[in-house]
Each structure stands twice: as C-alpha cells, then as structure tokens.
C-alpha cells in the first residue's frame, strides 16, 4: 500500500479504471459524496478526480478512505483501487 504524507495528514489515492466500469451503481450506494453515474454512458464517475491516461485519480484523507474502500471491495468489476 502506498501512503503519501502531507504534513501531518495521511493521504491515499482512489484509482478508477473507468473504461472497465459496468455501471452497477455500487460505488454510488456506498460513497455517494465521491461517485455518481454518468447519464450519457451509464458508467461511474469519480467526482473531483483528475484523468491520467485511462485512469481517474483522486487524493483523499484517511477519514475518507472507509466508504471508498467499501465501494472498492463491493465493485463486481474490480475497477476501484485504494492505494
């Protein structure tokens, strides 16, 4: 697991492989403040993320990890990773 320290804050990264998303809505159910479903293609969108090649990446703090880890653990397509 890669953890980045910014001052006293422990930072994690959510990495979303959106191209492989099946649009099941599980991520939205578990972490609605971080995820939504795009009306045009039905795939999940990681809100406030930055695109880097085929990945969408969002830095989060420790207190934000739990709902997103649950979303990642329940994703049937396994397209969400927390590092």
N, C-alpha and C positions, 0 to 999 in steps of 0.2 A: 504494500500500500504506500502510495506516495503522498506525503503530507507536507504542505508548504506553510511556513511560519511567517506571518506579517506582524511584527511587533510581538504582542502577547496573544495574538489571535491565531488559532489553528485553522488553516484553510484546506478545503477539499475541492475536488472538481467533479462536476457531473459531466459525463461524456455521453452524448446521444447519437447513435448511428441511425439518423432519421430515414435514410434510404431503405433500410430494412424493417422499418416500423410497419406493423399490420393494423394500426389504428384501433386497438381493442379498448382504449379509454382507461385502462387500469392505472396508469400513471396519474391521470387527472383525478381519479377517485381517491388515491392515496395522498397526493400532494397538489391540490388544486391551485395553490398560490404560485406554483412553478411550472405547471403544464396546462396546455389547452389542446383542443383538436381543431385542426385547420379545416374550414368549411369547404375549401376547394378540392383537397385530395384526401381528406379523412385521416391524415396522419397526425401524430402528436407533435406539438411544438414546445420546445424548452424555452420558456419565456426569459427574456433578457440575456439570452446566450449569444455567443459570437460564433460565426461559422469559420471553420478552419478545414479546408479541403472538404471531405464528405462528413465531417463531424461537427456537432454543435456542442459548445463547451461553456459551462457556467461555473465560476468560482463561488463557493458557499462557505459559510462558517460552520463550526461544529454543531451549533444548535439547529441548523437547517438540514443536517445530514439525515436524521432519523426518518422523516416522512419520505424523503427521496430514496433512501436505502430500501424502505419497504416497497416503494414503487418499482425499484430495480429488481428486487427479489421476486416480485409477483409478475413481472413482464414476461408473457409467454414467448415473445420473440427474442428475449435477452439482448435488447438493443440499448439498455441503460447501464452504465458503469459508474461507480463512485470510486474515485482514487484519492 
